[in-house]
């Protein structure tokens, strides 16, 4: 008697193929979602960082987007500062400052005779014009005593 032929090898169950396809679809979707979210956040942060005044939504008068200052614009933006803080040529007085040279507290350099300076009216401190203009673009007080500048 002859034996019946062996049954053909069974094909993998169809449910396994469907489960594998669903799993791959789920993993691909998750990877795509994470990639898209990361790309969006990078673009958002880069745009926010590059926008002028992004920290507080407002720029300090006289500041530039790169973080520098435009001292002239800052001084012009405060009404009356030009008349309150006039510039003049420095001339040392006899016995002034105990015989030592006057020092600009902003740049820590000596104020030499003939240099253009500004004197703050509240405290009478004297500074180079460029130095105090840059300081006042970011602050409203004297660099030394912190009294209101104008």
C-alpha positions in Angstrom: 0.0 0.0 0.0 1.2 3.3 -0.8 1.1 6.1 1.5 -0.8 9.2 0.6 1.4 12.1 -0.3 2.3 14.5 2.5 0.2 17.6 2.8 1.7 20.7 1.2 3.5 23.0 3.6 1.0 25.3 5.3 1.3 29.0 4.5 1.8 31.4 7.4 -1.4 32.4 8.9 -3.0 35.4 7.3 -3.5 37.1 10.7 0.3 37.2 11.3 0.8 39.1 8.0 -1.9 41.6 8.9 -0.4 42.1 12.4 3.0 42.7 11.0 1.6 45.3 8.5 -0.3 47.1 11.2 2.8 47.2 13.5 5.0 48.6 10.7 2.3 51.2 9.9 2.1 52.3 13.6 5.9 52.5 14.0 6.3 54.5 10.7 3.5 56.9 11.8 5.1 57.4 15.2 8.5 58.1 13.6 7.0 60.5 11.1 5.1 62.4 13.9 8.2 62.8 16.0 10.3 64.0 13.0 7.6 66.5 12.0 7.2 67.8 15.6 11.0 68.2 16.0 11.3 70.1 12.7 8.4 72.4 13.6 10.0 73.2 17.0 13.4 73.9 15.5 11.9 76.3 12.9 9.8 78.0 15.6 12.7 78.5 18.0 15.0 79.7 15.3 12.4 82.3 14.1 11.7 83.4 17.6 15.4 83.8 18.4 16.1 85.8 15.1 13.2 88.1 15.6 14.1 91.6 17.1 12.9 91.9 20.7 12.1 88.2 21.0 12.9 88.1 24.7 10.2 90.4 26.0 8.3 91.3 22.9 9.7 94.9 23.1 13.1 96.3 22.2 14.9 98.8 24.4 15.1 102.1 22.4 18.3 102.2 20.6 19.1 98.5 20.5 19.6 96.7 17.3 18.4 93.1 16.5 22.0 91.9 16.9 22.0 93.1 20.5 24.2 96.2 19.9 23.1 99.8 20.7 22.5 102.8 18.6 23.2 105.4 21.2 22.1 108.3 19.1 18.7 106.7 18.5 18.3 106.0 22.2 19.1 109.6 23.2 16.7 110.9 20.5 13.9 108.6 21.7 13.9 110.2 25.2 12.3 113.7 24.9 14.5 116.5 26.2 17.7 114.5 26.9 19.7 116.6 24.4 18.9 119.7 26.3 19.1 118.1 29.7 22.5 116.6 29.0 24.4 118.9 26.8 27.9 117.9 25.6 30.8 120.2 26.3 34.6 120.2 26.0 36.3 119.1 29.2 38.6 121.5 30.9 40.1 120.4 34.2 39.8 122.9 37.1 42.6 123.7 39.6 42.5 121.3 42.5 39.7 119.2 41.0 39.7 115.5 42.0 42.7 115.9 44.3 45.1 116.5 41.4 44.4 113.1 39.8 42.9 112.8 36.3 39.1 112.5 35.9 38.1 108.9 35.0 35.1 107.9 33.0 33.4 105.2 35.0 31.9 103.5 31.9 35.1 102.9 29.9 37.5 103.4 32.9 39.6 105.6 30.7 41.0 109.0 31.7 39.0 112.0 30.6 41.5 114.3 28.8 41.4 118.0 28.3 39.4 118.9 25.2 37.4 115.7 25.0 33.6 116.0 24.6 31.8 115.0 27.9 28.3 115.1 29.4 27.6 115.9 33.1 24.6 114.3 34.7 22.6 117.1 36.4 21.5 115.1 39.5 24.9 113.9 40.7 27.3 116.0 38.6 29.3 113.0 37.4 31.1 113.5 34.1 31.5 110.9 31.3 32.7 110.7 27.7 29.8 111.5 25.4 29.9 108.1 23.6 30.2 106.2 26.8 27.3 107.8 28.7 25.1 107.7 25.5 25.6 103.9 25.3 25.0 103.5 29.0 21.8 105.6 28.9 20.6 103.6 25.9 20.2 100.7 28.3 19.9 102.3 31.7 18.2 105.4 33.2 20.6 105.9 36.1 24.1 107.2 36.7 26.7 104.4 36.4 28.4 105.4 39.7 25.7 106.4 42.1 22.5 105.1 40.4 20.7 108.4 40.7 18.2 109.1 37.9 20.2 110.5 35.0 17.7 113.0 33.5 
